[in-house]
Amino acid sequence: MSDTTRLSLVEAARVVAHRDFRAILFSRAFLFFLLGPLFPIIVGTLAGGIGGQVQRDATTRLVAVAMADSDAQAMIAARERLAPRVGAALPELAATASAEAPADILREPGRNYAAVVSGSPDAPALTAPQEAIDAWSGPIAMIAAEARTRAPSAFPEVAERPVATSVAAQRTDRIRTAQAGQLILFLLMMLLAGMVLSNLVEEKANKVIEVLAAAIPMDAVFLGKLVAMLGVSFVGIAVWALAGGTIGLLAGSALPHLPEPALGWPLFVALGIVYFAMGYLLLGSLFLTIGGMAATVREVQTLSMPVTMAQLLVFFLAASSITRPGSPMELFAAAFPLSSPFAMLARAAQSDALWPHALALAWQALCVFLFVRVGATIFHRRVMKSGKGGRAIKGHVGGAAPAAGITEKHSA
Amino acid sequence: MLTETGTVTRAQAASSRPLAIEARALVKRFDGTLAVDGVDIAVPEGAIYGILGPNGAGKTTTLRMLLGIIDPDEGVRRVFGNDRPHEVAKLIGYLPEERGLYPAMKCDDAIAFMGALRGLPLAEGKARGREMLESYGLGHAVDRQIRQLSKGMAQTVQLLGTLVHRPRLVVFDEPFSGLDAINQGKLEGMIRDLAAAGTTVIFSTHVIHHAERLCDEVAIIAGGKVPYAGSVDAARDRIPAQVRLETRRSEGAWRSALPADARHDAKAEGSHFWYFPVPDSGIEAMLKQLIEGDSGILSLSIERAGLHDAFVEIAGAAAARALAEDNGQGAAR
């Protein structure tokens, strides 16, 4: 602490941040916070498993072959020969001994055919709903053509000459990396920045806000709270990353297979961390101001919905311009403070130029400063005022006006 | 400065010192409503200064402006000569009316945190907090969370947090609010000790007795205005001392010695009370006439006006009624 008559802004913010950080980290609720992402993963896995099962049960690729035995065997053999070359484009085939009409075969209970092919390889007929006919008539014709040739087709050997990438492939790949980066950044922001909304409600509810406001500037309170929440977020991310990495290693693939970003992985990850911090501080300062206006937790909950929608809008702004680097839309997304971290992270994946990042970070830091300043001023003006104690005395000017924040209470 | 008896009163001594707080023509409006209307206050260093007025009079708003929690719309305020109170925050301790502590914090941590906000290193604040808790009989509660304390204990913890960094100026907003008689007595003692050690103490109250017992100077505030600011003695001296005379007889030539506006109150047969201000010519000549006129003097006393009378005189009957109501509500609570 400096030897002056007041704390500097940084010192004052550090006192607030230190208290908030410890208070959150050493609370029981923090454990639930850490476990938070586990629930959507479990729900997602369960929903995915159930959905996949239903999908498998609901759709089938099995086509019945209602032909003479020799023709049926020829069709099945032809399909086996084509399968290594054509793969998933071909349906599964099963010979059916049924002498019934194809339409009746499709209606037979207990069977699950997508279509029935009848006739002969020379004149195949496909019986099925129109969508199945559209899907399978081509592959069935190919199989029938192969079945008609008594000798197996001789497929020419295709010489393979692989290259590392093409310009088009590289661009497409890096867009994938940019998208993944933006998505992770957005998910973390959505998960973590919302916590800031309710941050000042505690101080207002337990009246600590007046003690803080009397001792240090409101800017320091705002900054301290934001830094504390950012610290808590980093602890959470570190724990989740560690857990995810461990699970990935155990599963045999530690990292998702994403193409390398233009700036390389180390710099991309470092920029991702810095952009997360900047985005968090920008969005957090906005949330802190909005949340500071709320008088109760219920009001904060009501506010959280439009705030989440606003987050989505910002994300869509950045995501929509990802494929058009240098376009006016992309430049706007990079310049608009709230979407800037998202847009610039996408740039880091697609372009190896470093100077735009230096410029963007300086701009974002300036915006953080301005947002905190404006937020603290609004809070100071709107909330920090005397309140309901005002009972006008006859013959005198009345008491103070009602206010949402600090109130002058009747007490003795 | 010497009085007639050769002693220097605290108020007189304080008035010769530099000002800890100076406010000139402070004005504050909330949503167009005038909450504070041209308040002037001057608090000398080392003084005990009271801001006396009913709830809603503008006491808290005035204190908040003095501390820099809110800014005045008009006027200037200086704390230790600085017009930005946060610039001298390390020299100030503040106990708001609505007590506020983090419920999950331990007592010593809460005190250390309040000290840290005023520039005291956390470790030192924690050590001092433990010492203070011990000396105030709360040693057993050092490691308890605030939420586990009684209201009175939590108030004491916040009071200690206000003082842990050894401020030169302490501002209390309604400090006696919510305290029982014993703790009110303790707090009065603490305020006197602080002043004796050279600390300036300024507090707001709607209880006249606290101001009368403790303060060197008071500002009487009502409806956002300060009709009087000065020493308690000078406030009381604004009303002439009252004579309370009891006579056996009600009539006689001696009656002409009494002022024409003397109030008469016959309590019982042979007991008549007379109330009137001490005449400008003094009491001796009148007393001689009463004795010679055989009025049958049973008792005679000269009563100096109290701060309550001064408050009624200065702030008006409406403000005095409001103050009485507040005190009644306080007593009921």
HADDOCK unambig.tbl for C-alpha pairs under 7 A between the chains (distance, minus, plus):
assign (segid A and resid 1 and name CA) (segid B and resid 119 and name CA) 6.21 0.50 0.50
assign (segid A and resid 1 and name CA) (segid B and resid 121 and name CA) 6.69 0.50 0.50
assign (segid A and resid 5 and name CA) (segid B and resid 87 and name CA) 6.20 0.50 0.50
assign (segid A and resid 5 and name CA) (segid B and resid 88 and name CA) 4.63 0.50 0.50
assign (segid A and resid 5 and name CA) (segid B and resid 89 and name CA) 6.25 0.50 0.50
assign (segid A and resid 5 and name CA) (segid B and resid 90 and name CA) 5.10 0.50 0.50
assign (segid A and resid 5 and name CA) (segid B and resid 91 and name CA) 6.52 0.50 0.50
assign (segid A and resid 6 and name CA) (segid B and resid 86 and name CA) 6.72 0.50 0.50
assign (segid A and resid 6 and name CA) (segid B and resid 87 and name CA) 5.27 0.50 0.50
assign (segid A and resid 6 and name CA) (segid B and resid 88 and name CA) 5.41 0.50 0.50
assign (segid A and resid 6 and name CA) (segid B and resid 89 and name CA) 5.22 0.50 0.50
assign (segid A and resid 6 and name CA) (segid B and resid 90 and name CA) 5.24 0.50 0.50
assign (segid A and resid 6 and name CA) (segid B and resid 119 and name CA) 6.86 0.50 0.50
assign (segid A and resid 7 and name CA) (segid B and resid 119 and name CA) 6.00 0.50 0.50
assign (segid A and resid 12 and name CA) (segid B and resid 117 and name CA) 6.59 0.50 0.50
assign (segid A and resid 15 and name CA) (segid B and resid 116 and name CA) 6.59 0.50 0.50
assign (segid A and resid 15 and name CA) (segid B and resid 117 and name CA) 6.60 0.50 0.50
assign (segid A and resid 206 and name CA) (segid B and resid 100 and name CA) 5.28 0.50 0.50
assign (segid A and resid 206 and name CA) (segid B and resid 101 and name CA) 6.48 0.50 0.50
assign (segid A and resid 206 and name CA) (segid B and resid 102 and name CA) 6.92 0.50 0.50
assign (segid A and resid 207 and name CA) (segid B and resid 98 and name CA) 6.44 0.50 0.50
assign (segid A and resid 207 and name CA) (segid B and resid 99 and name CA) 6.44 0.50 0.50
assign (segid A and resid 207 and name CA) (segid B and resid 100 and name CA) 4.38 0.50 0.50
assign (segid A and resid 208 and name CA) (segid B and resid 100 and name CA) 4.38 0.50 0.50
assign (segid A and resid 208 and name CA) (segid B and resid 101 and name CA) 5.62 0.50 0.50
assign (segid A and resid 213 and name CA) (segid B and resid 69 and name CA) 5.53 0.50 0.50
assign (segid A and resid 214 and name CA) (segid B and resid 67 and name CA) 6.08 0.50 0.50
assign (segid A and resid 214 and name CA) (segid B and resid 68 and name CA) 6.52 0.50 0.50
assign (segid A and resid 214 and name CA) (segid B and resid 69 and name CA) 5.16 0.50 0.50
assign (segid A and resid 215 and name CA) (segid B and resid 86 and name CA) 6.62 0.50 0.50
assign (segid A and resid 215 and name CA) (segid B and resid 89 and name CA) 5.67 0.50 0.50
assign (segid A and resid 215 and name CA) (segid B and resid 117 and name CA) 5.97 0.50 0.50
assign (segid A and resid 215 and name CA) (segid B and resid 118 and name CA) 6.15 0.50 0.50
assign (segid A and resid 216 and name CA) (segid B and resid 86 and name CA) 6.37 0.50 0.50
assign (segid A and resid 216 and name CA) (segid B and resid 117 and name CA) 6.84 0.50 0.50
assign (segid A and resid 384 and name CA) (segid B and resid 70 and name CA) 6.65 0.50 0.50
assign (segid A and resid 385 and name CA) (segid B and resid 70 and name CA) 6.82 0.50 0.50
assign (segid A and resid 386 and name CA) (segid B and resid 61 and name CA) 5.92 0.50 0.50
assign (segid A and resid 389 and name CA) (segid B and resid 55 and name CA) 6.03 0.50 0.50
assign (segid A and resid 389 and name CA) (segid B and resid 56 and name CA) 4.53 0.50 0.50
assign (segid A and resid 390 and name CA) (segid B and resid 56 and name CA) 3.99 0.50 0.50
assign (segid A and resid 391 and name CA) (segid B and resid 56 and name CA) 5.42 0.50 0.50
assign (segid A and resid 392 and name CA) (segid B and resid 223 and name CA) 6.73 0.50 0.50
assign (segid A and resid 393 and name CA) (segid B and resid 223 and name CA) 6.10 0.50 0.50
assign (segid A and resid 393 and name CA) (segid B and resid 318 and name CA) 6.45 0.50 0.50
assign (segid A and resid 393 and name CA) (segid B and resid 319 and name CA) 6.41 0.50 0.50
assign (segid A and resid 394 and name CA) (segid B and resid 318 and name CA) 6.46 0.50 0.50
assign (segid A and resid 396 and name CA) (segid B and resid 223 and name CA) 4.82 0.50 0.50
assign (segid A and resid 397 and name CA) (segid B and resid 34 and name CA) 6.57 0.50 0.50
assign (segid A and resid 397 and name CA) (segid B and resid 223 and name CA) 4.81 0.50 0.50
assign (segid A and resid 397 and name CA) (segid B and resid 224 and name CA) 6.36 0.50 0.50
assign (segid A and resid 398 and name CA) (segid B and resid 34 and name CA) 6.65 0.50 0.50
assign (segid A and resid 398 and name CA) (segid B and resid 35 and name CA) 6.53 0.50 0.50
assign (segid A and resid 398 and name CA) (segid B and resid 223 and name CA) 5.64 0.50 0.50
assign (segid A and resid 399 and name CA) (segid B and resid 35 and name CA) 5.17 0.50 0.50
assign (segid A and resid 399 and name CA) (segid B and resid 56 and name CA) 4.82 0.50 0.50
assign (segid A and resid 399 and name CA) (segid B and resid 57 and name CA) 5.85 0.50 0.50
assign (segid A and resid 399 and name CA) (segid B and resid 58 and name CA) 6.53 0.50 0.50
assign (segid A and resid 399 and name CA) (segid B and resid 223 and name CA) 6.28 0.50 0.50
assign (segid A and resid 399 and name CA) (segid B and resid 224 and name CA) 6.97 0.50 0.50
assign (segid A and resid 400 and name CA) (segid B and resid 30 and name CA) 6.41 0.50 0.50
assign (segid A and resid 400 and name CA) (segid B and resid 33 and name CA) 6.65 0.50 0.50
assign (segid A and resid 400 and name CA) (segid B and resid 34 and name CA) 6.98 0.50 0.50
assign (segid A and resid 400 and name CA) (segid B and resid 35 and name CA) 4.64 0.50 0.50
assign (segid A and resid 400 and name CA) (segid B and resid 56 and name CA) 6.57 0.50 0.50
assign (segid A and resid 401 and name CA) (segid B and resid 30 and name CA) 5.47 0.50 0.50
assign (segid A and resid 401 and name CA) (segid B and resid 31 and name CA) 6.69 0.50 0.50
assign (segid A and resid 401 and name CA) (segid B and resid 33 and name CA) 6.30 0.50 0.50
assign (segid A and resid 408 and name CA) (segid B and resid 60 and name CA) 6.61 0.50 0.50
assign (segid A and resid 410 and name CA) (segid B and resid 55 and name CA) 6.12 0.50 0.50
assign (segid A and resid 411 and name CA) (segid B and resid 177 and name CA) 6.34 0.50 0.50
assign (segid A and resid 411 and name CA) (segid B and resid 330 and name CA) 6.12 0.50 0.50
assign (segid A and resid 412 and name CA) (segid B and resid 177 and name CA) 4.42 0.50 0.50
assign (segid A and resid 412 and name CA) (segid B and resid 178 and name CA) 6.23 0.50 0.50
assign (segid A and resid 412 and name CA) (segid B and resid 326 and name CA) 6.95 0.50 0.50
assign (segid A and resid 412 and name CA) (segid B and resid 327 and name CA) 6.66 0.50 0.50
assign (segid A and resid 412 and name CA) (segid B and resid 330 and name CA) 4.10 0.50 0.50
